[in-house]
Amino acid sequence: MSQASLVMFEEESVEITEIITRLVKEANAKSAYLVDKDGQLISSAGETQDIDSTSLASLTAGNIAATGGLAKLIGEQEFSILFHEGEKDNIHISIVGHRVILVIIFDERSSLGLVRLRVRKAGEELGKTIQKILARMDSADSKENLLEEITDDDIEGLFS
């Protein structure tokens, strides 16, 4: 099932950035990224300057797609949480609201337990914000359908 890409609105964009900025601080993480399942970066916070966020977003979406295939092979719908442990840095990836991917990069200053705890809370908040975006998109689609009923003659009449 293909889902329409998210259309970001200013109010929700600010809200998302505030949530993930707070998450970085509370989880003592290095950075956080919110990515849609198409691989488009929605927002980022923290120490992001040394990371190619475009590549991170697309690779994360690919990772989720690949593990989704693995999940289906064993009878699961999807794996909602992934964790990659490195020598210095770790990556925690979770799916929020079946629509977006939350990526947290953290090091020895934090722990997997703390990250998971803070991600759970932030995920709930992000899920509510994503639902607001979807509702606004539906509302915008309804208004767009009304605009489609306006003819070229109607437009000409407005400007003559």
VODO-64855 format. One line per 10 residues: number of its first residue (from 0); their letters; for each residue x, y, z of N, C-alpha, C, O. Coordinates in steps of 0.05 Angstrom, whole numbers, plus 5000, padded with zeros to 4 digits. Example, Ala and Ser with C-alpha at 12.3 -4.5 7.8 and 13.67 -1.06 7.14 Angstrom:
0 = AS = 5264 4886 5156 5246 4910 5156 5264 4934 5156 5285 4934 5169; 5257 4955 5142 5273 4979 5143 5258 5001 5157 5268 5023 5161
end
This chain:
0 = MSQASLVMFE = 5017 4976 5000 5000 5000 5000 5018 5025 5000 5033 5029 5019; 5015 5041 4980 5031 5065 4978 5017 5088 4993 4993 5092 4990; 5033 5103 5008 5022 5125 5023 5032 5151 5010 5054 5152 4999; 5015 5171 5010 5023 5197 5000 5045 5209 5017 5046 5205 5041; 5063 5224 5004 5084 5238 5019 5072 5258 5038 5051 5270 5032; 5085 5262 5060 5075 5282 5080 5079 5310 5069 5100 5315 5057; 5060 5327 5073 5062 5355 5067 5065 5370 5093 5047 5370 5110; 5089 5382 5097 5095 5395 5122 5082 5423 5123 5082 5438 5104; 5071 5429 5146 5061 5455 5152 5079 5468 5173 5090 5454 5190; 5081 5494 5173 5099 5509 5190 5095 5502 5219 5115 5495 5233
10 = EESVEITEII = 5071 5502 5229 5065 5497 5257 5075 5470 5266 5088 5467 5286; 5069 5449 5250 5077 5422 5257 5107 5418 5253 5119 5403 5268; 5119 5432 5234 5148 5430 5230 5163 5441 5255 5182 5428 5264; 5154 5463 5266 5166 5474 5290 5162 5455 5313 5180 5450 5329; 5138 5444 5315 5131 5425 5337 5150 5400 5335 5160 5391 5356; 5153 5389 5312 5171 5366 5308 5199 5372 5316 5212 5357 5330; 5209 5395 5307 5237 5403 5314 5240 5406 5344 5260 5398 5356; 5220 5418 5357 5221 5421 5386 5222 5394 5400 5237 5390 5419; 5206 5375 5391 5205 5348 5403 5231 5334 5400 5242 5323 5420; 5243 5334 5376 5268 5319 5373 5292 5333 5386 5311 5320 5394
20 = TRLVKEANAK = 5291 5360 5388 5312 5375 5402 5311 5367 5432 5332 5362 5444; 5287 5366 5443 5284 5358 5471 5293 5329 5475 5305 5322 5495; 5287 5312 5456 5294 5284 5457 5325 5281 5458 5335 5266 5474; 5339 5296 5441 5368 5294 5441 5379 5301 5469 5397 5288 5479; 5368 5322 5480 5377 5331 5507 5370 5311 5528 5388 5303 5544; 5346 5301 5529 5337 5283 5550 5350 5255 5548 5354 5242 5568; 5356 5247 5523 5368 5221 5520 5399 5222 5520 5412 5202 5519; 5409 5246 5523 5438 5251 5522 5450 5239 5497 5471 5227 5497; 5436 5243 5475 5444 5233 5449 5460 5254 5434 5461 5277 5441; 5473 5245 5413 5488 5263 5395 5470 5278 5376 5472 5302 5373
30 = SAYLVDKDGQ = 5452 5262 5364 5434 5275 5344 5409 5258 5340 5408 5234 5347; 5389 5270 5328 5364 5256 5321 5354 5266 5294 5358 5289 5287; 5342 5248 5280 5332 5254 5253 5304 5242 5250 5299 5220 5260; 5286 5257 5237 5260 5246 5231 5259 5244 5201 5263 5264 5187; 5253 5220 5190 5254 5214 5162 5228 5202 5154 5216 5186 5169; 5218 5209 5130 5194 5194 5121 5203 5168 5107 5226 5165 5101; 5184 5150 5103 5191 5124 5093 5200 5125 5064 5210 5105 5053; 5197 5148 5051 5207 5152 5024 5237 5160 5024 5249 5162 5003; 5248 5164 5048 5276 5172 5050 5281 5201 5050 5303 5210 5046; 5260 5217 5054 5263 5247 5055 5266 5255 5084 5251 5248 5102
40 = LISSAGETQD = 5286 5272 5089 5291 5283 5116 5269 5303 5123 5263 5321 5107; 5257 5299 5146 5236 5317 5155 5248 5338 5174 5243 5362 5171; 5264 5329 5193 5276 5347 5212 5300 5334 5225 5303 5309 5225; 5318 5350 5236 5341 5339 5251 5348 5358 5274 5341 5382 5274; 5362 5347 5293 5370 5363 5317 5396 5351 5328 5402 5328 5324; 5411 5368 5342 5435 5359 5355 5460 5364 5337 5461 5382 5321; 5480 5346 5341 5505 5349 5327 5502 5336 5299 5509 5313 5295; 5492 5352 5280 5486 5341 5254 5506 5351 5232 5504 5341 5210; 5524 5368 5239 5541 5381 5219 5560 5362 5205 5568 5366 5182; 5568 5340 5218 5587 5321 5206 5574 5297 5193 5588 5279 5184
50 = IDSTSLASLT = 5548 5298 5190 5534 5275 5178 5519 5285 5153 5506 5305 5153; 5522 5269 5132 5507 5274 5107 5478 5265 5112 5472 5242 5109; 5461 5284 5119 5434 5277 5127 5417 5266 5104 5399 5250 5109; 5423 5274 5080 5409 5264 5057 5415 5234 5053 5397 5218 5049; 5440 5226 5055 5448 5198 5054 5437 5183 5077 5427 5160 5074; 5438 5194 5101 5428 5181 5125 5398 5175 5121 5389 5153 5128; 5383 5195 5112 5354 5191 5108 5348 5169 5088 5331 5152 5093; 5361 5169 5065 5355 5149 5045 5364 5121 5053 5350 5102 5048; 5388 5119 5066 5397 5093 5075 5380 5082 5098 5375 5058 5099; 5370 5100 5115 5352 5091 5137 5326 5080 5125 5317 5059 5134
60 = AGNIAATGGL = 5315 5094 5106 5290 5085 5093 5295 5058 5080 5278 5040 5081; 5318 5055 5066 5325 5029 5054 5328 5007 5075 5320 4984 5070; 5340 5014 5097 5343 4995 5119 5316 4985 5129 5312 4961 5134; 5298 5004 5133 5271 4997 5142 5257 4980 5122 5243 4961 5129; 5260 4986 5096 5247 4970 5075 5258 4942 5075 5244 4923 5072; 5285 4940 5077 5298 4913 5077 5289 4897 5101 5282 4873 5098; 5289 4908 5125 5281 4893 5148 5251 4887 5148 5242 4868 5160; 5236 4904 5134 5207 4899 5130 5204 4873 5114 5186 4857 5120; 5221 4869 5094 5220 4844 5079 5227 4820 5096 5215 4799 5094; 5247 4823 5113 5255 4802 5131 5232 4796 5150 5226 4772 5156
70 = AKLIGEQEFS = 5219 4816 5160 5196 4812 5179 5174 4796 5166 5163 4778 5178; 5168 4803 5141 5146 4789 5127 5154 4759 5123 5136 4742 5123; 5179 4754 5118 5188 4726 5115 5182 4709 5139 5177 4685 5136; 5183 4721 5163 5179 4705 5187 5151 4710 5198 5144 4701 5220; 5134 4723 5183 5106 4727 5191 5100 4751 5208 5078 4754 5219; 5118 4770 5209 5114 4795 5223 5106 4816 5203 5112 4814 5180; 5091 4837 5213 5084 4859 5195 5108 4876 5190 5114 4883 5167; 5122 4884 5211 5147 4900 5209 5162 4898 5235 5150 4890 5256; 5187 4905 5235 5202 4908 5260 5202 4938 5266 5212 4954 5251; 5190 4945 5289 5186 4973 5295 5211 4987 5307 5213 5011 5307
80 = ILFHEGEKDN = 5230 4970 5317 5254 4981 5328 5279 4966 5318 5279 4942 5317; 5299 4981 5310 5325 4970 5301 5347 4983 5317 5345 5006 5324; 5368 4968 5322 5390 4979 5337 5416 4969 5324 5419 4946 5319; 5434 4988 5320 5460 4982 5309 5481 4992 5328 5482 5015 5335; 5499 4974 5337 5520 4981 5356 5547 4983 5342 5555 4964 5329; 5560 5006 5346 5587 5009 5334 5608 5012 5356 5602 5009 5379; 5633 5016 5348 5654 5019 5367 5651 5044 5383 5655 5044 5408; 5644 5066 5370 5641 5092 5384 5612 5101 5385 5603 5111 5406; 5598 5098 5364 5570 5108 5362 5551 5085 5357 5557 5064 5346; 5526 5090 5366 5504 5071 5362 5481 5085 5349 5478 5110 5350
90 = IHISIVGHRV = 5465 5070 5335 5441 5081 5321 5417 5066 5331 5416 5041 5329; 5397 5080 5340 5371 5069 5348 5351 5080 5327 5349 5104 5323; 5337 5061 5314 5318 5069 5294 5290 5058 5302 5288 5035 5309; 5270 5075 5301 5243 5066 5307 5223 5078 5288 5227 5100 5278; 5202 5063 5283 5181 5072 5266 5160 5085 5283 5151 5074 5303; 5151 5109 5275 5132 5125 5290 5106 5127 5274 5107 5136 5251; 5084 5118 5285 5058 5121 5272 5056 5107 5245 5040 5116 5228; 5072 5087 5240 5073 5072 5215 5078 5090 5191 5075 5082 5168; 5087 5115 5196 5091 5134 5174 5120 5145 5172 5130 5150 5150; 5133 5149 5195 5159 5162 5195 5179 5146 5211 5171 5128 5226
100 = ILVIIFDERS = 5204 5152 5208 5226 5138 5221 5241 5157 5238 5250 5178 5229; 5245 5150 5263 5260 5166 5282 5288 5153 5286 5289 5130 5294; 5309 5168 5280 5336 5158 5282 5351 5173 5304 5351 5198 5304; 5362 5158 5323 5377 5171 5345 5406 5160 5343 5410 5136 5342; 5425 5178 5343 5453 5171 5344 5464 5178 5371 5461 5201 5380; 5476 5159 5385 5486 5164 5412 5512 5149 5416 5518 5130 5402; 5527 5158 5437 5552 5146 5443 5552 5137 5472 5531 5133 5484; 5576 5135 5484 5579 5125 5512 5567 5144 5532 5564 5136 5556; 5561 5169 5525 5548 5187 5544 5520 5179 5551 5508 5190 5570; 5508 5161 5535 5481 5152 5540 5481 5122 5541 5501 5109 5539
110 = SLGLVRLRVR = 5457 5111 5543 5454 5082 5543 5429 5074 5526 5411 5091 5522; 5429 5050 5517 5406 5040 5501 5380 5042 5517 5359 5050 5506; 5381 5036 5543 5357 5037 5559 5346 5065 5561 5322 5069 5558; 5364 5085 5565 5355 5113 5567 5344 5122 5540 5323 5135 5539; 5357 5115 5519 5348 5123 5492 5320 5111 5487 5302 5125 5478; 5317 5085 5492 5291 5072 5488 5269 5085 5504 5246 5089 5494; 5275 5092 5529 5255 5105 5547 5246 5132 5536 5223 5137 5534; 5266 5148 5528 5260 5175 5518 5247 5174 5490 5230 5190 5484; 5255 5154 5474 5243 5151 5447 5213 5144 5449 5197 5153 5434; 5207 5128 5469 5179 5120 5472 5161 5144 5477 5140 5147 5465
120 = KAGEELGKTI = 5170 5162 5495 5155 5186 5501 5154 5205 5477 5132 5214 5469; 5177 5210 5465 5178 5227 5441 5162 5216 5418 5149 5230 5403; 5163 5189 5415 5148 5176 5394 5118 5181 5396 5104 5185 5376; 5108 5181 5421 5079 5186 5425 5072 5215 5416 5052 5220 5403; 5090 5234 5424 5085 5262 5417 5087 5265 5386 5071 5279 5374; 5107 5253 5374 5111 5255 5345 5087 5242 5331 5078 5253 5310; 5077 5220 5341 5054 5207 5329 5030 5225 5328 5015 5226 5308; 5025 5240 5350 5003 5259 5351 5007 5281 5330 4988 5290 5317; 5031 5291 5328 5037 5312 5308 5034 5302 5280 5023 5316 5263; 5042 5277 5275 5039 5266 5248 5009 5263 5241 5001 5268 5219
130 = QKILARMDSA = 4993 5256 5261 4964 5254 5257 4952 5281 5250 4934 5283 5234; 4962 5302 5263 4953 5329 5257 4960 5336 5228 4944 5348 5213; 4984 5329 5220 4992 5334 5192 4974 5320 5172 4965 5331 5153; 4969 5294 5178 4951 5279 5160 4923 5290 5159 4911 5291 5138; 4913 5300 5182 4886 5313 5182 4887 5338 5165 4868 5343 5150; 4908 5354 5168 4910 5378 5152 4913 5372 5122 4902 5386 5105; 4927 5351 5116 4930 5342 5088 4903 5334 5077 4896 5342 5054; 4887 5320 5092 4860 5312 5083 4843 5337 5079 4828 5338 5059; 4845 5356 5097 4830 5381 5095 4838 5396 5070 4822 5407 5055; 4865 5397 5065 4875 5411 5042 4866 5397 5016 4860 5410 4996
140 = DSKENLLEEI = 4865 5370 5016 4856 5356 4993 4827 5362 4987 4819 5365 4964; 4810 5365 5008 4782 5372 5005 4780 5400 4992 4763 5404 4974; 4796 5419 5002 4795 5446 4990 4805 5446 4962 4795 5461 4945; 4825 5429 4956 4836 5428 4929 4815 5417 4909 4812 5427 4887; 4799 5398 4919 4777 5388 4902 4757 5410 4896 4746 5410 4874; 4752 5428 4915 4734 5450 4910 4746 5469 4889 4732 5479 4872; 4772 5473 4891 4786 5491 4872 4785 5479 4843 4785 5494 4824; 4785 5453 4841 4785 5441 4815 4759 5447 4800 4758 5445 4775; 4738 5454 4815 4712 5460 4802 4711 5488 4790 4693 5494 4775; 4731 5504 4796 4733 5531 4785 4743 5529 4756 4764 5516 4752
150 = TDDDIEGLFS = 4730 5541 4738 4737 5539 4710 4755 5563 4702 4758 5582 4717; 4767 5561 4679 4784 5582 4668 4767 5608 4665 4777 5630 4669; 4742 5604 4657 4724 5627 4653 4719 5641 4680 4718 5666 4681; 4717 5626 4702 4714 5638 4729 4738 5655 4736 4736 5676 4747; 4762 5644 4729 4787 5659 4735 4788 5684 4719 4795 5705 4729; 4782 5682 4693 4782 5706 4675 4763 5727 4686 4769 5751 4685; 4739 5718 4696 4720 5737 4707 4731 5752 4731 4724 5775 4736; 4747 5739 4747 4758 5752 4771 4778 5774 4763 4779 5794 4778; 4792 5771 4741 4813 5790 4734 4805 5810 4712 4822 5825 4702; 4780 5809 4704 4772 5828 4683 4755 5850 4693 4747 5868 4678
end
